[in-house]
Amino acid sequence: MKTAIVCAHIDDELLSCSGIISKTNPDDLVIVYTSISEYFDLDGKQHRSRNEAISERDASIKILCGKVTPTLLDLYYPTKEVPYNSEIIEKLDKIFRMFEIELVYTHSPSDTHSDHANTGRAVFTAARRVPNLFVFEPVFPAKSIDLYHINAYIDISNTFDKKIKALKAQTSQYKKYGNKWLESVECLGRLRGIESGFKYAEGFSVIRQRMII
């Protein structure tokens, strides 16, 4: 099935969808990043440059996928300024049609990070003709303003070590958040695993799913 993961920043896809990336044929997977993923704090200090983000992405995706990588696309909106407007909707709509996408994973529109929320809102509109739409779970430090209903799980027990290794390859983010970042991933993975009968799992909210009987 032709699948797209649409996220705001490089590392969002790793936190929430490493299992999807590891288990999907790279030829059938498109990952879209809406922002350029560089980051400056409120004092103007740069914690990650665009070049660092790309280098870290390449390293992480290689860990998850090996030599054959999925299609990686960037929309190049400034970090913290991802919009929700007709322009981004049309860009995403074009990607979904061009690659004949049948399944999309994205942020919740109720995510507390504005880049995440606007990405999710844009995808919900652009993916109106896509038969399968799933929302992935916010992971620390992201949160949701709504109660998050997990009703689908993927077993990542055999790929969890890869997920942690891929996150450690995000050296700028690991430096920024420290071990608490990885501990939150471990705890959430175990919780979703317990709920679903696996050792580790990633959880999703099904917005729309085509059933074939």
N, C-alpha and C positions, 0 to 999 in steps of 0.2 A: 504494500500500500504506500503510495506517495505521501510522505509525511513532512510537515514543517514545524519547527520549533521557532517561535518568535519571542525574543526577549529584548529587554532594554539595554543591558550591558553584558560585556564579556565577563563571564563567571556565573551569571544567572542561570544559564543552561546547564552548567555543571552542578550547581547546588540542587536543582530540582529535577533535572532530566538526564542525569548521567546514565541511568539504566536504559532509557529510551535510546540514547546515542549509541551505547554499547551493543544493544540488541537489534537495532535497525540496520538493514543493508545500507551502507553509505551511499550507494547509487540511488536509493529511494528517499534520501533524507536531505532536506534543505534547512539550514539554520540561519535565521535573519536576526541581525542586531540593529535596533533602531537608533542607538546613540553611538558616538565615536569612542566612548568608554574611557576617555581620560578623566582624571578627577583632581579638583582643587578643593581644599577645605575652606571654611568660612574666613580664615585668615590669609587666604591666597596661596597657601603652601601646596605644591603639587605632590600628590601621592602616587599618581600613575600617569604616564604619558601615553599618547596614542600608540607610539611604537612599542612601548612596553606591553600594552594591552594586546597588541597583535602577536607579539612574540610569545607571550604567555598563553594566548589562545591556541596558537599552533602547537605548542608543547603539550597542552592538555588534551586537545583533540587527538593528537597522535597516540597518546597513552590509551585513550578510550577506543580508538578505531584502527590503530596500526597504520600501515602504509597507504591504504585507500581511505581518503577523507570525504566527508559529505560536502555538498555545495555550501559555501559560506558567503553570505551577502550582508552588506552594510548599507544603512540608509543615511548615515553621516549627520544625524542631528546632534547638536551640542549636548553634552551631558547636563542633566537638570533642565533641559529645554525641549524634551521630546513633546511634540504637540498632539492634540487630537483635533484634526481638521481634515478637509477634503483631500489635501495633498498627500498626507501619509496614508489615508484610506485607499486612495487610488494606486499608490505605489504598491501597497500590500495586495490589493485586488489583482493587479497585474502579475505579481509574483505567483499568486495562487493559481491563476489561469495559465500562466506560462509553463509552470511545472506540473500542472494537472493534479494539484494537491487534493487529497481526500481526507486527511486527518491533520488537525492543527492543535498544538499545545502552546499555551501562552499564559501571561500573568492574569491575575484577577483584577478587574476594574476597580475593586475596592481596596487594593494594596495601598499602604500608607506612603509609599514612595511615588511621587508624581510621575516620574519616567515609567515606572512599572504600570501604574494605573492607566496612563494615557496610551501606552502600548496595548494593554488589554482592551481598552475601549475601542481603539482603532481596529484591532483584529476582530473583535466581535462584529463590527460593521462590515469590514472587508471580507470576512469569511462567511457571509450570509448564504452563499451558495455551496459552501463546503459541508459535506454531510456529517462529519465527525469533528466535534470541538471539545477539547478538554482544557481545564484550567489547572496549572501546577501550583504547588503549595509554596507560600512565602517561607523563606528560611532566614534565620538571624543574619543581619539585623532588621530585615524587612518584616512587616506585620500586615494584618488586614483589619480594616475597621468593622468588618462583618464577621459573624460566626462562620467558620470555614467547614463545609461539609465534605468530608472525604468519602467517596463512594466507588472508587476504583483504585486498585493497587497493582504494582508491578514488582515482581521478585527481583531484588538486586543482590541477593546473598552471594552469588558467585562473582559479582562485579563490584562489590562494595570496596574492596581494596584498591581497585582501579580508580574508583571515584575519589577516594582520599588522596591517592597519588596525583590525580589530575588537579585536585584543588591545591595541593602543595606546590604544584607547578605555577600556580597563580601567586608568584612570590610577592608582588606588591600588595595584594589583598591579604595574604597570610601575615605579612609584616604589619599591616594596618590593624587587623582584628585579633591576631594572636591565636593561641590554642582554643580559646572560647569558640571561635568560628568553626573549627573542626569538631569540637565537642558537641556543638548544637546539631551538626549534621549527623553525628553518631547517635545522639539521643533520639532525634526525630526518625532516623532510619530504623532504630530498634523499636520505637513505639509503633510505627506503621507495620513493621514486621510482626509484632505481637498481635496487632489487630487482625492481620490477614493470614497468620499461620506460617509466616516465613521468618528467617533469621533477621533479614533486613529487607525493607521495601520502600518504594516511593509512592506517595499518595496523590490522587488527582480528584478533581470534581468534574463529573460528566455534565457538560452543558447540552450537548446534542450527540446522539450516537445512532447511526443507521443500523437497524436490525434486519438481517436477512434470514428468513425462515424457509 
